[in-house]
Amino acid sequence: MPRTTPAERPLSPHLSVYKPSITMMMSIFHRVTGAALFFGTLLIVALLVALATGKDAYGMVQGIYGSWFGKLVIFGYSWALFHHMLGGLRHLIWDTGAMLEREIRLKLAWATLIGSVGLTALVWAIVLLG
């Protein structure tokens, strides 16, 4: 039997094929923030377990979360929470078939980014000034 080489198949398009757009980046950020929220939720669980364990454990966790690095992680968690929430609302709107026109899609993607930064800044201003 003669041996034949496999037929050339087209390759699936990848990120290198597409020009990055704001909607593409917001979709990627939505996935990344979803993963970040999983790990951030583990930090909340650690805080609750420490709270249930006693004063010493709670004090240790508060010390870690109160450090500059802990505050930075909590700041990032809060931004991821707002960004993922707004991205989910954007997808919910699209699932209804609304706002799918190109210009509106772009504005909605920018609104997701600006809104997440704005909400994060607002919450942290209230926390730090209150």
N, C-alpha and C positions, 0 to 999 in steps of 0.2 A: 504494500500500500504506500503510495507516495505521501510524504509528509508535507502539509501545507501550513503556511503561516496564518495566524489569526487575522481576521479582517480588522482594518483600522476602524476604531470606534471614536466618535466625537467625545471630547472631554467635557465634563460638566463645567459650566461657567463658575468662576470663583471670584473672590474679592479683587483679584488682579485684573479681571476683565471689566468690572464695573467702575465707573467714576463715583467716588464717595459722595453721597448726598446727605442732607440733614435728616431725612426720614430713615435712611439706612443706618446712620449713626445712632439715632434715637432707638431704633430697633435693637441694635447691638447693646446699647446702654441698658435697655430694658432687661435683657437677658443677664447682663453682668450684675445689675442691681438686684435682680431676683436671687442670684447666688449669694451676693453680699448680705442680703436680708436673712438668708438661712443661717449664716455664720453669726450675724449680729444677734439673732434670736437666741443663739446659744449663750451669748453674753447676758441676756436678760434672764435666762434660766439660771445661770451661775449666780446672778444677783439674788434671785428668789430663793435658791437653795441656801445661799449664805445667810439670808435673812431668816430662814426657817431653822438654820443650824444654831445660831446664837450670835451674841455681840462680837466675839472675837473674829469669827469668820466674816461677818458683815463688815466689820471695821477694816479687815484686810482687803476685801473687794472694793470698798469705798475708797481706800487708799490708792488702789490701782486705777480705778475709774476716775479718781480725782486728779491724777497726775496729768501732765501736759499731753502725754501719749494717749492716755485713756480718754481724755476730752476730745482729742483729735479723732479717735476711733468712733466715739459717740456722735461727733459732728458728722463724720462720713456716713454713719448709720442713718442719721436723721435725713441727710440729703438723699440717700438711696431710698429711704421709705417714701419721701415725697415724690421723687422722680418715678419710682415704680408705680405709685398710686396714679399719678397723672398720665403715665404711659398706658396704664390699664384703662383709664377713662377714655383716652384717645382711641384705643383699640375697640372699646365698647361702642363708641360713636361710629367707628368704621363698620363694625359688625351689623349695625342697623342699616348700612348702605348710605349713610349721610356723610357729607364733607369729604368726598373722595376726589373732588376736582383738584388738579395739580396745585394751584395757588393756595387753596384752602388747606390741603395736606401739608404744604410747606409752613404755612402760618401756624397750624396746629402743632407741628413738630417743634417750631421755635417757642411756642407758648409753653410746651411741656418743659423745655430746658429752662426758660426764663422763670416760669412758675415754680419749678422745683428749687431753684436758687433763691428766689424771692421768699418762698415759704420757709425755707431753712433759715435764712437771715432773720426773718421776722420772729420765728420761734426762739432762736438763740439770742436775739436782742431782748426779748421778753424775759428769758431765763437769766441772762447776765445782768440786766438792769432792774429786774424785779426782786 
